[in-house]
């Protein structure tokens, strides 16, 4: 009888260790683990961006109002540690207890990739505006022309308008070199595109550019010169500030073009002979992104 009673008690009362393990399992099931690698498109990173797909709606709404940091520059990453995340949740201990935070979180800004069709359209529109034409009388970019440019290149808005700010001949690569930028400028930095042409067309473009065809829209028209002060003189020294988003470097350059405020001109670094496209921001002062 005594043994029968003992067996009955064991069946009815589960071991305390089993209860503890069961409670721990239920607690772990309710914890949401933040992602350790995130791609963002917007200019700001919110704590909700770190949540995995399928996270509770209430948690998404609560974390959507907590800003973590500015997004990194296109093509770069930003690394956050667990302490930075915990600091943002210092006043929300209950929410903090529902999250598992990785030791390091990598954030990459993907933005909106710029499509090649938009680049071709911008170049064709520029050629038509400048009255450019080939021996066939066409003013558009040839369909057979290949575009060579560093990708991915992204903008902060979807389908940005592109404008050409310069067209030159690159002797080293034996191709036409086009510099484009977004409008508005804050949508993306300027970037280079090389137009690779067949030998007959390449020679034709090289000859027209060498003969002085003015296809550089960064040269201000006469009306602009009359109403604006020239802040950068052709052949004169100036200071170029190079900015990569995290640091700035100042170098001495020689202006290859004259320029007024907010105009983009070409300059050359005296020692390396490297050519930059830079924006005039002051008297003898220019700015460019690395």
Residue pairs with C-beta under 8 A, 6 or more apart in sequence:
30 98
31 98
31 99
31 100
32 51
32 52
32 55
32 56
32 59
32 98
32 99
32 100
33 52
33 99
33 100
33 102
34 50
34 51
34 52
34 85
34 99
34 100
34 101
34 102
34 105
35 50
35 51
35 52
35 102
35 105
36 102
36 104
36 105
36 106
37 105
37 106
37 108
38 45
38 49
38 50
38 105
38 106
38 107
38 108
39 107
39 108
39 109
39 110
40 49
40 71
40 107
40 108
40 109
40 110
41 109
41 110
41 111
41 112
42 71
43 70
43 71
43 156
44 67
44 68
44 69
44 70
44 71
45 67
45 68
45 69
45 70
45 71
45 78
45 107
46 63
46 64
46 65
46 66
46 67
46 68
47 63
47 64
47 66
47 67
47 68
47 85
47 88
47 89
48 60
48 63
48 64
48 66
49 68
49 107
50 63
50 68
50 85
50 105
51 59
51 60
51 63
59 95
59 98
62 92
62 95
63 95
66 88
66 89
68 80
68 84
68 85
68 88
69 78
69 80
69 107
71 78
71 107
71 109
72 78
72 107
72 108
72 109
72 245
73 109
73 244
73 245
74 109
74 110
74 111
74 153
74 154
74 188
74 189
75 109
75 152
75 154
76 108
76 109
76 245
77 106
77 107
77 108
77 109
78 106
78 107
79 104
79 105
79 106
79 107
80 104
80 105
80 107
81 103
81 104
81 105
82 101
82 102
82 103
82 104
85 99
85 101
85 105
86 96
86 101
89 95
89 96
89 99
109 154
110 152
110 154
111 154
111 155
111 156
111 188
112 154
112 155
112 156
112 157
112 158
112 159
112 160
113 151
113 152
113 153
113 154
114 153
114 154
114 155
114 160
114 162
114 188
115 159
116 147
118 159
118 160
118 162
119 147
119 149
119 162
119 180
119 193
120 141
120 147
121 162
122 161
122 162
122 163
122 164
122 180
123 141
123 164
123 178
123 180
123 193
123 195
124 139
124 140
124 141
125 164
126 163
126 164
126 167
126 178
126 215
126 217
127 139
127 140
127 141
127 215
128 139
128 140
130 214
130 215
130 217
131 139
132 139
132 208
132 213
132 215
133 139
134 142
134 201
134 204
135 204
141 195
142 197
142 201
144 197
144 198
144 201
145 195
145 196
145 197
145 201
146 195
146 196
147 193
147 194
147 195
147 196
148 175
148 193
148 194
148 195
148 196
149 191
149 192
149 193
149 194
150 191
150 192
153 188
153 191
154 188
155 182
155 187
155 188
156 186
156 187
156 188
157 182
157 187
160 182
160 183
160 187
160 188
161 182
161 183
162 180
162 181
162 182
162 183
163 180
163 181
163 182
163 183
163 217
164 178
164 179
164 180
164 217
165 179
165 180
165 181
165 190
165 216
165 217
165 218
165 264
165 277
166 178
166 179
166 215
166 216
166 217
166 218
166 264
166 266
166 277
167 176
167 177
167 178
167 179
167 209
167 215
167 216
168 176
168 177
168 209
168 216
168 266
169 175
169 176
169 177
169 205
169 206
169 209
169 210
170 176
170 177
170 194
173 194
174 202
174 206
175 194
175 195
175 196
175 197
175 202
176 194
176 195
176 197
176 202
176 205
176 209
177 192
177 193
177 194
177 195
178 192
178 193
178 194
178 195
179 190
179 191
179 192
179 193
179 264
179 277
180 190
180 191
180 193
181 188
181 189
181 190
181 191
181 264
182 188
189 289
190 264
190 277
190 289
195 205
196 202
197 205
209 215
216 257
218 257
218 259
218 263
218 264
218 265
218 266
218 277
219 257
220 228
220 259
220 260
220 263
224 260
225 260
228 260
228 261
229 260
229 261
230 258
230 259
230 260
231 259
231 260
231 261
231 280
231 282
231 283
231 284
231 285
232 238
232 255
232 257
232 258
232 259
232 265
232 267
232 280
232 284
232 286
233 255
233 258
234 255
234 256
234 257
234 258
235 254
235 255
236 254
236 255
236 284
237 252
237 253
237 254
237 255
237 284
238 252
238 253
238 254
238 255
238 267
238 284
238 285
238 286
239 250
239 251
239 252
239 253
239 284
239 285
239 286
240 250
240 251
240 252
240 253
240 267
240 269
240 276
240 278
240 286
240 287
240 288
241 248
241 249
241 250
241 281
241 285
241 286
241 287
241 288
242 248
242 249
242 250
242 251
242 276
242 288
242 289
242 290
243 287
243 288
243 289
243 290
244 289
244 290
245 289
249 290
251 269
252 269
252 270
253 267
253 268
253 269
253 270
253 276
253 278
253 286
254 267
254 268
254 270
255 265
255 266
255 267
256 265
256 266
256 267
256 268
256 275
257 265
257 266
258 265
259 265
259 280
259 286
260 280
261 280
261 281
261 282
262 279
262 280
262 281
263 279
263 280
264 277
264 278
264 279
264 280
265 277
265 278
265 280
265 286
266 275
266 276
266 277
266 278
267 275
267 276
267 278
267 286
268 274
268 275
268 276
269 276
276 288
277 288
278 286
278 287
278 288
279 286
279 287
279 288
280 286
281 287
